[in-house]
């Protein structure tokens, strides 16, 4: 849906890491619906990168 896509894009643009779980779900949903959009390894790399960014932000917050 255009509304969901706009919300996801806003998360990316603003770097709202608290909502990266929703972004991960969106990537999974879209790539399951349109598998030729990206390869399995590209999807895995993107999802792992999102998770790593969330972990780094939370680790920085805890150490502050």
HTML snippet that shows the backbone in 3Dmol.js (N, CA, C, O; Angstrom):
<script src="https://3Dmol.org/build/3Dmol-min.js"></script>
<div id="view" style="width:600px;height:400px;position:relative"></div>
<script>
const pdb = `
ATOM      1  N   UNK A   1       0.840  -1.194   0.000  1.00  0.00           N
ATOM      2  CA  UNK A   1       0.000   0.000   0.000  1.00  0.00           C
ATOM      3  C   UNK A   1       0.878   1.247   0.000  1.00  0.00           C
ATOM      4  O   UNK A   1       1.951   1.244   0.603  1.00  0.00           O
ATOM      5  N   UNK A   2       0.448   2.291  -0.654  1.00  0.00           N
ATOM      6  CA  UNK A   2       1.229   3.530  -0.700  1.00  0.00           C
ATOM      7  C   UNK A   2       1.456   4.138   0.682  1.00  0.00           C
ATOM      8  O   UNK A   2       2.513   4.710   0.947  1.00  0.00           O
ATOM      9  N   UNK A   3       0.471   4.014   1.553  1.00  0.00           N
ATOM     10  CA  UNK A   3       0.603   4.578   2.898  1.00  0.00           C
ATOM     11  C   UNK A   3       1.683   3.849   3.689  1.00  0.00           C
ATOM     12  O   UNK A   3       2.500   4.479   4.360  1.00  0.00           O
ATOM     13  N   UNK A   4       1.684   2.530   3.608  1.00  0.00           N
ATOM     14  CA  UNK A   4       2.705   1.747   4.295  1.00  0.00           C
ATOM     15  C   UNK A   4       4.081   2.052   3.734  1.00  0.00           C
ATOM     16  O   UNK A   4       5.043   2.200   4.488  1.00  0.00           O
ATOM     17  N   UNK A   5       4.179   2.148   2.418  1.00  0.00           N
ATOM     18  CA  UNK A   5       5.462   2.485   1.790  1.00  0.00           C
ATOM     19  C   UNK A   5       5.962   3.845   2.241  1.00  0.00           C
ATOM     20  O   UNK A   5       7.155   4.015   2.492  1.00  0.00           O
ATOM     21  N   UNK A   6       5.070   4.808   2.346  1.00  0.00           N
ATOM     22  CA  UNK A   6       5.456   6.152   2.805  1.00  0.00           C
ATOM     23  C   UNK A   6       5.941   6.113   4.250  1.00  0.00           C
ATOM     24  O   UNK A   6       6.914   6.782   4.598  1.00  0.00           O
ATOM     25  N   UNK A   7       5.271   5.337   5.088  1.00  0.00           N
ATOM     26  CA  UNK A   7       5.678   5.223   6.490  1.00  0.00           C
ATOM     27  C   UNK A   7       7.053   4.580   6.608  1.00  0.00           C
ATOM     28  O   UNK A   7       7.886   5.017   7.401  1.00  0.00           O
ATOM     29  N   UNK A   8       7.282   3.540   5.814  1.00  0.00           N
ATOM     30  CA  UNK A   8       8.576   2.865   5.835  1.00  0.00           C
ATOM     31  C   UNK A   8       9.673   3.806   5.350  1.00  0.00           C
ATOM     32  O   UNK A   8      10.755   3.852   5.934  1.00  0.00           O
ATOM     33  N   UNK A   9       9.401   4.550   4.295  1.00  0.00           N
ATOM     34  CA  UNK A   9      10.395   5.493   3.771  1.00  0.00           C
ATOM     35  C   UNK A   9      10.721   6.557   4.817  1.00  0.00           C
ATOM     36  O   UNK A   9      11.876   6.967   4.935  1.00  0.00           O
ATOM     37  N   UNK A  10       9.740   7.004   5.566  1.00  0.00           N
ATOM     38  CA  UNK A  10       9.976   8.000   6.617  1.00  0.00           C
ATOM     39  C   UNK A  10      10.875   7.420   7.706  1.00  0.00           C
ATOM     40  O   UNK A  10      11.737   8.124   8.232  1.00  0.00           O
ATOM     41  N   UNK A  11      10.688   6.169   8.042  1.00  0.00           N
ATOM     42  CA  UNK A  11      11.544   5.502   9.031  1.00  0.00           C
ATOM     43  C   UNK A  11      12.987   5.512   8.556  1.00  0.00           C
ATOM     44  O   UNK A  11      13.900   5.808   9.326  1.00  0.00           O
ATOM     45  N   UNK A  12      13.190   5.188   7.291  1.00  0.00           N
ATOM     46  CA  UNK A  12      14.543   5.157   6.720  1.00  0.00           C
ATOM     47  C   UNK A  12      15.151   6.551   6.708  1.00  0.00           C
ATOM     48  O   UNK A  12      16.281   6.736   7.158  1.00  0.00           O
ATOM     49  N   UNK A  13      14.415   7.530   6.199  1.00  0.00           N
ATOM     50  CA  UNK A  13      14.943   8.892   6.085  1.00  0.00           C
ATOM     51  C   UNK A  13      15.310   9.483   7.439  1.00  0.00           C
ATOM     52  O   UNK A  13      16.336  10.151   7.571  1.00  0.00           O
ATOM     53  N   UNK A  14      14.478   9.241   8.442  1.00  0.00           N
ATOM     54  CA  UNK A  14      14.696   9.842   9.755  1.00  0.00           C
ATOM     55  C   UNK A  14      15.566   8.983  10.667  1.00  0.00           C
ATOM     56  O   UNK A  14      15.920   9.405  11.768  1.00  0.00           O
ATOM     57  N   UNK A  15      15.910   7.784  10.211  1.00  0.00           N
ATOM     58  CA  UNK A  15      16.755   6.908  11.016  1.00  0.00           C
ATOM     59  C   UNK A  15      16.097   6.489  12.317  1.00  0.00           C
ATOM     60  O   UNK A  15      16.760   6.415  13.351  1.00  0.00           O
ATOM     61  N   UNK A  16      14.813   6.218  12.276  1.00  0.00           N
ATOM     62  CA  UNK A  16      14.053   5.856  13.478  1.00  0.00           C
ATOM     63  C   UNK A  16      14.284   4.388  13.807  1.00  0.00           C
ATOM     64  O   UNK A  16      13.466   3.530  13.475  1.00  0.00           O
ATOM     65  N   UNK A  17      15.412   4.108  14.466  1.00  0.00           N
ATOM     66  CA  UNK A  17      15.804   2.719  14.703  1.00  0.00           C
ATOM     67  C   UNK A  17      14.815   1.956  15.570  1.00  0.00           C
ATOM     68  O   UNK A  17      14.773   0.727  15.504  1.00  0.00           O
ATOM     69  N   UNK A  18      14.027   2.637  16.373  1.00  0.00           N
ATOM     70  CA  UNK A  18      13.027   1.945  17.185  1.00  0.00           C
ATOM     71  C   UNK A  18      11.972   1.270  16.316  1.00  0.00           C
ATOM     72  O   UNK A  18      11.274   0.365  16.774  1.00  0.00           O
ATOM     73  N   UNK A  19      11.856   1.703  15.073  1.00  0.00           N
ATOM     74  CA  UNK A  19      10.858   1.154  14.159  1.00  0.00           C
ATOM     75  C   UNK A  19      11.476   0.268  13.083  1.00  0.00           C
ATOM     76  O   UNK A  19      10.803  -0.086  12.115  1.00  0.00           O
ATOM     77  N   UNK A  20      12.742  -0.091  13.239  1.00  0.00           N
ATOM     78  CA  UNK A  20      13.394  -0.918  12.228  1.00  0.00           C
ATOM     79  C   UNK A  20      12.799  -2.316  12.157  1.00  0.00           C
ATOM     80  O   UNK A  20      12.921  -2.983  11.129  1.00  0.00           O
ATOM     81  N   UNK A  21      12.150  -2.777  13.238  1.00  0.00           N
ATOM     82  CA  UNK A  21      11.462  -4.062  13.192  1.00  0.00           C
ATOM     83  C   UNK A  21      10.364  -4.047  12.154  1.00  0.00           C
ATOM     84  O   UNK A  21      10.176  -5.017  11.420  1.00  0.00           O
ATOM     85  N   UNK A  22       9.634  -2.937  12.093  1.00  0.00           N
ATOM     86  CA  UNK A  22       8.584  -2.794  11.093  1.00  0.00           C
ATOM     87  C   UNK A  22       9.201  -2.760   9.694  1.00  0.00           C
ATOM     88  O   UNK A  22       8.651  -3.327   8.749  1.00  0.00           O
ATOM     89  N   UNK A  23      10.328  -2.101   9.575  1.00  0.00           N
ATOM     90  CA  UNK A  23      11.020  -2.037   8.291  1.00  0.00           C
ATOM     91  C   UNK A  23      11.467  -3.429   7.851  1.00  0.00           C
ATOM     92  O   UNK A  23      11.355  -3.785   6.678  1.00  0.00           O
ATOM     93  N   UNK A  24      11.969  -4.206   8.797  1.00  0.00           N
ATOM     94  CA  UNK A  24      12.381  -5.579   8.484  1.00  0.00           C
ATOM     95  C   UNK A  24      11.186  -6.410   8.018  1.00  0.00           C
ATOM     96  O   UNK A  24      11.300  -7.173   7.059  1.00  0.00           O
ATOM     97  N   UNK A  25      10.054  -6.269   8.681  1.00  0.00           N
ATOM     98  CA  UNK A  25       8.846  -6.991   8.275  1.00  0.00           C
ATOM     99  C   UNK A  25       8.406  -6.570   6.874  1.00  0.00           C
ATOM    100  O   UNK A  25       7.975  -7.405   6.079  1.00  0.00           O
ATOM    101  N   UNK A  26       8.514  -5.284   6.575  1.00  0.00           N
ATOM    102  CA  UNK A  26       8.142  -4.778   5.261  1.00  0.00           C
ATOM    103  C   UNK A  26       9.035  -5.369   4.177  1.00  0.00           C
ATOM    104  O   UNK A  26       8.549  -5.816   3.139  1.00  0.00           O
ATOM    105  N   UNK A  27      10.341  -5.368   4.423  1.00  0.00           N
ATOM    106  CA  UNK A  27      11.285  -5.931   3.447  1.00  0.00           C
ATOM    107  C   UNK A  27      10.974  -7.403   3.211  1.00  0.00           C
ATOM    108  O   UNK A  27      10.965  -7.865   2.070  1.00  0.00           O
ATOM    109  N   UNK A  28      10.721  -8.133   4.282  1.00  0.00           N
ATOM    110  CA  UNK A  28      10.402  -9.556   4.160  1.00  0.00           C
ATOM    111  C   UNK A  28       9.119  -9.761   3.359  1.00  0.00           C
ATOM    112  O   UNK A  28       9.068 -10.608   2.466  1.00  0.00           O
ATOM    113  N   UNK A  29       8.094  -8.993   3.676  1.00  0.00           N
ATOM    114  CA  UNK A  29       6.816  -9.126   2.993  1.00  0.00           C
ATOM    115  C   UNK A  29       6.951  -8.821   1.494  1.00  0.00           C
ATOM    116  O   UNK A  29       6.467  -9.575   0.650  1.00  0.00           O
ATOM    117  N   UNK A  30       7.612  -7.714   1.185  1.00  0.00           N
ATOM    118  CA  UNK A  30       7.737  -7.305  -0.218  1.00  0.00           C
ATOM    119  C   UNK A  30       8.574  -8.307  -1.008  1.00  0.00           C
ATOM    120  O   UNK A  30       8.233  -8.646  -2.141  1.00  0.00           O
ATOM    121  N   UNK A  31       9.660  -8.777  -0.419  1.00  0.00           N
ATOM    122  CA  UNK A  31      10.516  -9.708  -1.161  1.00  0.00           C
ATOM    123  C   UNK A  31       9.885 -11.096  -1.277  1.00  0.00           C
ATOM    124  O   UNK A  31      10.244 -11.854  -2.179  1.00  0.00           O
ATOM    125  N   UNK A  32       8.959 -11.444  -0.391  1.00  0.00           N
ATOM    126  CA  UNK A  32       8.222 -12.692  -0.552  1.00  0.00           C
ATOM    127  C   UNK A  32       7.182 -12.552  -1.669  1.00  0.00           C
ATOM    128  O   UNK A  32       6.932 -13.498  -2.416  1.00  0.00           O
ATOM    129  N   UNK A  33       6.580 -11.360  -1.773  1.00  0.00           N
ATOM    130  CA  UNK A  33       5.599 -11.113  -2.826  1.00  0.00           C
ATOM    131  C   UNK A  33       6.249 -10.949  -4.190  1.00  0.00           C
ATOM    132  O   UNK A  33       5.696 -11.368  -5.208  1.00  0.00           O
ATOM    133  N   UNK A  34       7.439 -10.330  -4.203  1.00  0.00           N
ATOM    134  CA  UNK A  34       8.164 -10.064  -5.456  1.00  0.00           C
ATOM    135  C   UNK A  34       9.592 -10.580  -5.285  1.00  0.00           C
ATOM    136  O   UNK A  34      10.511  -9.789  -5.070  1.00  0.00           O
ATOM    137  N   UNK A  35       9.790 -11.898  -5.377  1.00  0.00           N
ATOM    138  CA  UNK A  35      11.100 -12.490  -5.095  1.00  0.00           C
ATOM    139  C   UNK A  35      12.228 -11.994  -5.997  1.00  0.00           C
ATOM    140  O   UNK A  35      13.390 -11.999  -5.591  1.00  0.00           O
ATOM    141  N   UNK A  36      11.898 -11.564  -7.222  1.00  0.00           N
ATOM    142  CA  UNK A  36      12.959 -11.103  -8.121  1.00  0.00           C
ATOM    143  C   UNK A  36      13.454  -9.695  -7.786  1.00  0.00           C
ATOM    144  O   UNK A  36      14.372  -9.185  -8.428  1.00  0.00           O
ATOM    145  N   UNK A  37      12.847  -9.078  -6.788  1.00  0.00           N
ATOM    146  CA  UNK A  37      13.249  -7.729  -6.387  1.00  0.00           C
ATOM    147  C   UNK A  37      14.683  -7.695  -5.871  1.00  0.00           C
ATOM    148  O   UNK A  37      15.441  -6.772  -6.169  1.00  0.00           O
ATOM    149  N   UNK A  38      15.044  -8.715  -5.093  1.00  0.00           N
ATOM    150  CA  UNK A  38      16.432  -8.836  -4.635  1.00  0.00           C
ATOM    151  C   UNK A  38      16.697 -10.301  -4.330  1.00  0.00           C
ATOM    152  O   UNK A  38      15.779 -11.080  -4.073  1.00  0.00           O
ATOM    153  N   UNK A  39      17.968 -10.653  -4.364  1.00  0.00           N
ATOM    154  CA  UNK A  39      18.323 -12.048  -4.106  1.00  0.00           C
ATOM    155  C   UNK A  39      18.192 -12.344  -2.612  1.00  0.00           C
ATOM    156  O   UNK A  39      18.087 -11.440  -1.784  1.00  0.00           O
ATOM    157  N   UNK A  40      18.201 -13.632  -2.298  1.00  0.00           N
ATOM    158  CA  UNK A  40      18.115 -14.039  -0.894  1.00  0.00           C
ATOM    159  C   UNK A  40      19.280 -13.451  -0.097  1.00  0.00           C
ATOM    160  O   UNK A  40      19.090 -12.980   1.024  1.00  0.00           O
ATOM    161  N   UNK A  41      20.478 -13.478  -0.670  1.00  0.00           N
ATOM    162  CA  UNK A  41      21.647 -12.958   0.057  1.00  0.00           C
ATOM    163  C   UNK A  41      21.557 -11.444   0.241  1.00  0.00           C
ATOM    164  O   UNK A  41      21.980 -10.931   1.277  1.00  0.00           O
ATOM    165  N   UNK A  42      21.015 -10.719  -0.741  1.00  0.00           N
ATOM    166  CA  UNK A  42      20.836  -9.271  -0.587  1.00  0.00           C
ATOM    167  C   UNK A  42      19.834  -8.971   0.525  1.00  0.00           C
ATOM    168  O   UNK A  42      20.048  -8.080   1.348  1.00  0.00           O
ATOM    169  N   UNK A  43      18.738  -9.728   0.536  1.00  0.00           N
ATOM    170  CA  UNK A  43      17.722  -9.542   1.575  1.00  0.00           C
ATOM    171  C   UNK A  43      18.306  -9.844   2.953  1.00  0.00           C
ATOM    172  O   UNK A  43      18.089  -9.090   3.901  1.00  0.00           O
ATOM    173  N   UNK A  44      19.041 -10.940   3.063  1.00  0.00           N
ATOM    174  CA  UNK A  44      19.656 -11.306   4.341  1.00  0.00           C
ATOM    175  C   UNK A  44      20.633 -10.235   4.805  1.00  0.00           C
ATOM    176  O   UNK A  44      20.669  -9.889   5.986  1.00  0.00           O
ATOM    177  N   UNK A  45      21.429  -9.710   3.871  1.00  0.00           N
ATOM    178  CA  UNK A  45      22.399  -8.676   4.211  1.00  0.00           C
ATOM    179  C   UNK A  45      21.696  -7.407   4.686  1.00  0.00           C
ATOM    180  O   UNK A  45      22.142  -6.775   5.644  1.00  0.00           O
ATOM    181  N   UNK A  46      20.610  -7.031   4.030  1.00  0.00           N
ATOM    182  CA  UNK A  46      19.854  -5.855   4.430  1.00  0.00           C
ATOM    183  C   UNK A  46      19.264  -6.033   5.824  1.00  0.00           C
ATOM    184  O   UNK A  46      19.362  -5.135   6.660  1.00  0.00           O
ATOM    185  N   UNK A  47      18.657  -7.177   6.074  1.00  0.00           N
ATOM    186  CA  UNK A  47      18.037  -7.425   7.377  1.00  0.00           C
ATOM    187  C   UNK A  47      19.089  -7.483   8.477  1.00  0.00           C
ATOM    188  O   UNK A  47      18.886  -6.925   9.555  1.00  0.00           O
ATOM    189  N   UNK A  48      20.195  -8.143   8.222  1.00  0.00           N
ATOM    190  CA  UNK A  48      21.265  -8.193   9.225  1.00  0.00           C
ATOM    191  C   UNK A  48      21.843  -6.807   9.487  1.00  0.00           C
ATOM    192  O   UNK A  48      22.191  -6.482  10.622  1.00  0.00           O
ATOM    193  N   UNK A  49      21.945  -5.991   8.444  1.00  0.00           N
ATOM    194  CA  UNK A  49      22.421  -4.619   8.621  1.00  0.00           C
ATOM    195  C   UNK A  49      21.476  -3.796   9.488  1.00  0.00           C
ATOM    196  O   UNK A  49      21.924  -3.021  10.332  1.00  0.00           O
ATOM    197  N   UNK A  50      20.173  -3.961   9.285  1.00  0.00           N
ATOM    198  CA  UNK A  50      19.187  -3.256  10.113  1.00  0.00           C
ATOM    199  C   UNK A  50      19.311  -3.693  11.567  1.00  0.00           C
ATOM    200  O   UNK A  50      19.316  -2.863  12.477  1.00  0.00           O
ATOM    201  N   UNK A  51      19.412  -4.998  11.776  1.00  0.00           N
ATOM    202  CA  UNK A  51      19.542  -5.512  13.149  1.00  0.00           C
ATOM    203  C   UNK A  51      20.816  -5.012  13.817  1.00  0.00           C
ATOM    204  O   UNK A  51      20.808  -4.667  14.999  1.00  0.00           O
ATOM    205  N   UNK A  52      21.910  -4.972  13.062  1.00  0.00           N
ATOM    206  CA  UNK A  52      23.177  -4.491  13.614  1.00  0.00           C
ATOM    207  C   UNK A  52      23.084  -3.019  14.002  1.00  0.00           C
ATOM    208  O   UNK A  52      23.614  -2.600  15.030  1.00  0.00           O
ATOM    209  N   UNK A  53      22.409  -2.250  13.172  1.00  0.00           N
ATOM    210  CA  UNK A  53      22.266  -0.826  13.483  1.00  0.00           C
ATOM    211  C   UNK A  53      21.466  -0.624  14.768  1.00  0.00           C
ATOM    212  O   UNK A  53      21.806   0.230  15.587  1.00  0.00           O
ATOM    213  N   UNK A  54      20.414  -1.401  14.941  1.00  0.00           N
ATOM    214  CA  UNK A  54      19.615  -1.318  16.161  1.00  0.00           C
ATOM    215  C   UNK A  54      20.461  -1.704  17.363  1.00  0.00           C
ATOM    216  O   UNK A  54      20.415  -1.033  18.394  1.00  0.00           O
ATOM    217  N   UNK A  55      21.233  -2.780  17.243  1.00  0.00           N
ATOM    218  CA  UNK A  55      22.080  -3.225  18.348  1.00  0.00           C
ATOM    219  C   UNK A  55      23.121  -2.165  18.701  1.00  0.00           C
ATOM    220  O   UNK A  55      23.380  -1.915  19.878  1.00  0.00           O
ATOM    221  N   UNK A  56      23.713  -1.548  17.690  1.00  0.00           N
ATOM    222  CA  UNK A  56      24.730  -0.517  17.942  1.00  0.00           C
ATOM    223  C   UNK A  56      24.130   0.693  18.634  1.00  0.00           C
ATOM    224  O   UNK A  56      24.751   1.257  19.535  1.00  0.00           O
ATOM    225  N   UNK A  57      22.943   1.099  18.232  1.00  0.00           N
ATOM    226  CA  UNK A  57      22.281   2.250  18.854  1.00  0.00           C
ATOM    227  C   UNK A  57      21.958   1.934  20.304  1.00  0.00           C
ATOM    228  O   UNK A  57      22.205   2.757  21.186  1.00  0.00           O
ATOM    229  N   UNK A  58      21.407   0.748  20.566  1.00  0.00           N
ATOM    230  CA  UNK A  58      21.061   0.380  21.936  1.00  0.00           C
ATOM    231  C   UNK A  58      22.313   0.224  22.794  1.00  0.00           C
ATOM    232  O   UNK A  58      22.310   0.596  23.967  1.00  0.00           O
ATOM    233  N   UNK A  59      23.378  -0.319  22.220  1.00  0.00           N
ATOM    234  CA  UNK A  59      24.633  -0.473  22.969  1.00  0.00           C
ATOM    235  C   UNK A  59      25.199   0.901  23.325  1.00  0.00           C
ATOM    236  O   UNK A  59      25.673   1.104  24.443  1.00  0.00           O
ATOM    237  N   UNK A  60      25.153   1.840  22.388  1.00  0.00           N
ATOM    238  CA  UNK A  60      25.648   3.199  22.646  1.00  0.00           C
ATOM    239  C   UNK A  60      24.827   3.876  23.736  1.00  0.00           C
ATOM    240  O   UNK A  60      25.368   4.602  24.570  1.00  0.00           O
ATOM    241  N   UNK A  61      23.524   3.636  23.724  1.00  0.00           N
ATOM    242  CA  UNK A  61      22.649   4.238  24.721  1.00  0.00           C
ATOM    243  C   UNK A  61      22.951   3.679  26.112  1.00  0.00           C
ATOM    244  O   UNK A  61      22.983   4.427  27.089  1.00  0.00           O
ATOM    245  N   UNK A  62      23.170   2.382  26.198  1.00  0.00           N
ATOM    246  CA  UNK A  62      23.454   1.733  27.487  1.00  0.00           C
ATOM    247  C   UNK A  62      24.795   2.209  28.035  1.00  0.00           C
ATOM    248  O   UNK A  62      24.926   2.418  29.241  1.00  0.00           O
ATOM    249  N   UNK A  63      25.787   2.384  27.177  1.00  0.00           N
ATOM    250  CA  UNK A  63      27.120   2.783  27.626  1.00  0.00           C
ATOM    251  C   UNK A  63      27.215   4.269  27.970  1.00  0.00           C
ATOM    252  O   UNK A  63      28.189   4.700  28.589  1.00  0.00           O
ATOM    253  N   UNK A  64      26.226   5.044  27.581  1.00  0.00           N
ATOM    254  CA  UNK A  64      26.253   6.487  27.855  1.00  0.00           C
ATOM    255  C   UNK A  64      25.928   6.802  29.291  1.00  0.00           C
ATOM    256  O   UNK A  64      25.910   7.970  29.679  1.00  0.00           O
TER     257      UNK A  64
END
`;
const viewer = $3Dmol.createViewer("view");
viewer.addModel(pdb, "pdb");
viewer.setStyle({}, {cartoon: {color: "spectrum"}});
viewer.zoomTo();
viewer.render();
</script>
